[in-house]
């Protein structure tokens, strides 16, 4: 494809925030994660983990909230829940 004289071979489209809203999906994942364990989501939890990435978030969650599952199991649960949310 040519646009204004430039041949375009590929393009990148960031659809998060335009077509998809991952913030609400991740908020639901967090809420469901704690609900499955009979708890409410802790105050300030999202703010604390948002800059950490998955591995550090799992480490933080396990350490600070006494989660018995391994960090790998926590991450797998989160990713499964996100996948289910996007599929449905």
N, C-alpha and C positions, 0 to 999 in steps of 0.2 A: 504494500500500500504506500502511496506517496501523499505526503501532506506538505504543502508549501515547498515543494521541491526536495523534501527529505524522504528517503526511503525508510519506511518503518518496518522492521522485521519482527519486533516483539514490543510488548508494552507491559507495564506493571500497573495494576489497579488495586488500590487499598480500599477494600469494601467495608472494613470495620468502621463504624460510625456513620456510614452512608446507607448501606443496605442492611448490614447486620449491626446489632448492638451487643457487643460481647460483655460490656460492663454489667448489664442486667443478668446475663447468663451466668457470669462468674459470681455475682451476688447470690443467685439462686443456688449455685453449687455450694458455696460457703454455708448458706442457711441450711441446706439439706444435709451437709456433712455433719454439722453439730446436732441437728434434729435427730439424725439416725442414732446418735449417742445420748439422746435424752437431754440435750442442752439447748439453750438459746445461743445465738451467735454473740460472742463477746463484744462489748462496747469497744470501738476503735480497732477491731480486728482487720477490717479491709484496709484501713489507712496504714496499719503496721506491715501488712504483707504485700501491698501493691508494688512497692519498688524492689521486692526481693527475688522474683522469679520463682519457678516451681520448686526447685530443690531446696532453696533457702526457706521458702514458705512452708514446705513440709517439715523441715527441721525446726523452725520456729513453732509451728503448730504442735508438733509432737512434744517438744520440750516444755512449752508454756501451758499446755492444756492436758497433759497426762494421757495423750493418745497412745494406745497400746500397739497399734499397727506400725509396721516399719515405714520409713519415709518413702520407700518405693511403693508400698501398698497404698499409702495416702495419695501419692501422685497418680497411681493407676486409677484409683477411685475418682479423683477429680477429673481426669481425662475421659474416663468412661461416661461420667455424668455430663460433661461438656459435649461429648460426641452425641449422646442421647438427646440432649437439648437441641442441637442443631439439626438432627435427623427428624425430630418431631416438631 
